[in-house]
Amino acid sequence: MFPQEITRALLNLISNGFYAATKRKTENGDSGFEPILRATTKNLGSTVEIRIRDNGTGIPPEVKEKIFNPFFTTKPAGEGTGLGLSMSHDIIVKQHGGRIDVETEPGQFTEFKIVLPRTAAVSKAGATR
């Protein structure tokens, strides 16, 4: 495992969660709304599950299909490069042999589920990571 890379991927997901929850609070102006971001881990034996969940704006279905594409962003110009989720996907899936899934309800929440193997992956060249 490359700890710095996993940290980068998780920080990006957390940062996006803060952005979405803050945006929902600002847009709704609901004084009763409390932004929440939750991170949980679970031992699944040969894998580890990490979940990052926010109660922000959620992701519409037509956007959900594209969120891991390089340079795709929903943020206003100057606020996002569109590389964050693409890089998080590459770090988790390509570098570490894991998977990342997203469950979302527009206007309610977004939850990213990351599953990482406990054992080192072997690349095609035979080197252990």
C-alpha positions as CSV (number, residue, x, y, z in Angstrom):
1,M,0.0,0.0,0.0
2,F,1.1,3.6,-0.7
3,P,-0.2,5.4,2.4
4,Q,0.3,8.9,0.9
5,E,-1.8,8.0,-2.2
6,I,-4.6,6.5,-0.2
7,T,-4.6,9.6,2.0
8,R,-4.9,11.7,-1.1
9,A,-7.8,9.7,-2.4
10,L,-9.7,9.8,1.0
11,L,-9.0,13.5,1.5
12,N,-10.5,14.3,-1.9
13,L,-13.7,12.4,-1.0
14,I,-13.9,14.1,2.3
15,S,-13.3,17.5,0.7
16,N,-16.1,16.9,-1.8
17,G,-18.4,15.8,1.1
18,F,-17.7,19.1,2.9
19,Y,-18.3,21.0,-0.3
20,A,-21.6,19.3,-0.9
21,A,-22.9,19.6,2.7
22,T,-21.9,23.3,2.8
23,K,-23.6,23.9,-0.6
24,R,-26.8,22.3,0.6
25,K,-26.9,24.4,3.8
26,T,-26.2,27.6,1.8
27,E,-28.7,26.8,-1.0
28,N,-31.5,25.7,1.4
29,G,-31.0,28.4,4.0
30,D,-32.7,25.9,6.4
31,S,-31.7,26.8,9.9
32,G,-32.5,23.2,11.0
33,F,-30.1,21.5,8.6
34,E,-26.9,20.3,10.1
35,P,-24.1,19.3,7.7
36,I,-22.7,15.9,8.6
37,L,-19.8,13.9,7.1
38,R,-19.2,10.4,8.5
39,A,-16.3,8.1,7.8
40,T,-16.5,4.5,8.9
41,T,-14.3,1.4,8.4
42,K,-15.1,-2.3,8.5
43,N,-13.0,-5.4,8.6
44,L,-14.2,-7.8,5.9
45,G,-11.5,-10.4,6.4
46,S,-9.4,-10.3,3.3
47,T,-10.5,-6.8,2.5
48,V,-11.2,-3.5,4.3
49,E,-14.2,-1.3,3.7
50,I,-14.1,2.5,4.1
51,R,-17.3,4.5,3.7
52,I,-17.4,8.3,3.4
53,R,-21.0,9.7,3.6
54,D,-22.2,13.2,3.6
55,N,-25.7,14.7,3.8
56,G,-25.1,17.2,1.1
57,T,-26.6,17.9,-2.3
58,G,-26.4,14.4,-3.6
59,I,-25.5,13.5,-7.2
60,P,-28.1,13.4,-10.1
61,P,-28.1,10.1,-12.1
62,E,-26.8,11.8,-15.3
63,V,-23.9,13.2,-13.4
64,K,-23.2,10.0,-11.4
65,E,-22.3,8.2,-14.6
66,K,-19.5,10.7,-15.3
67,I,-18.0,11.5,-11.9
68,F,-14.9,9.3,-12.3
69,N,-14.1,10.7,-15.8
70,P,-11.0,12.9,-16.0
71,F,-11.7,16.6,-16.1
72,F,-15.4,16.2,-15.4
73,T,-16.6,18.6,-12.7
74,T,-19.8,20.1,-11.5
75,K,-18.1,22.9,-9.6
76,P,-18.1,26.5,-11.0
77,A,-15.1,27.6,-13.0
78,G,-12.1,28.1,-10.8
79,E,-13.4,25.9,-8.0
80,G,-12.6,22.4,-9.4
81,T,-10.3,20.8,-11.9
82,G,-12.3,17.6,-12.4
83,L,-9.3,15.5,-11.5
84,G,-10.2,14.7,-7.9
85,L,-12.6,11.8,-8.3
86,S,-10.7,10.5,-11.3
87,M,-7.5,10.4,-9.4
88,S,-9.2,8.9,-6.4
89,H,-10.6,6.1,-8.6
90,D,-7.2,5.5,-10.2
91,I,-5.4,5.3,-6.8
92,I,-8.0,2.9,-5.3
93,V,-8.7,0.7,-8.4
94,K,-5.5,0.8,-10.5
95,Q,-2.8,1.3,-7.9
96,H,-4.3,-0.7,-5.1
97,G,-6.6,-3.3,-6.8
98,G,-9.6,-2.1,-4.9
99,R,-13.0,-0.8,-5.9
100,I,-15.0,2.3,-5.3
101,D,-18.8,2.6,-5.6
102,V,-21.1,5.4,-5.0
103,E,-24.7,5.5,-3.6
104,T,-26.5,8.8,-3.7
105,E,-29.9,10.4,-3.4
106,P,-30.2,13.8,-5.0
107,G,-30.8,16.4,-2.3
108,Q,-30.2,13.9,0.5
109,F,-26.8,12.2,0.6
110,T,-23.8,10.7,-1.1
111,E,-21.9,7.7,0.1
112,F,-18.6,6.4,-1.4
113,K,-17.8,2.8,-0.5
114,I,-14.1,1.9,-0.9
115,V,-13.0,-1.8,-0.6
116,L,-9.3,-2.4,-0.5
117,P,-7.5,-5.8,-0.4
118,R,-5.4,-6.6,2.7
119,T,-2.7,-8.4,0.8
120,A,-0.4,-6.8,-1.8
121,A,-1.5,-6.9,-5.4
122,V,0.9,-8.3,-7.9
123,S,1.3,-6.3,-11.1
124,K,1.6,-7.8,-14.6
125,A,5.4,-7.4,-14.4
126,G,5.4,-9.6,-11.3
127,A,6.4,-6.9,-8.8
128,T,4.6,-6.7,-5.5
129,R,3.1,-3.4,-4.5
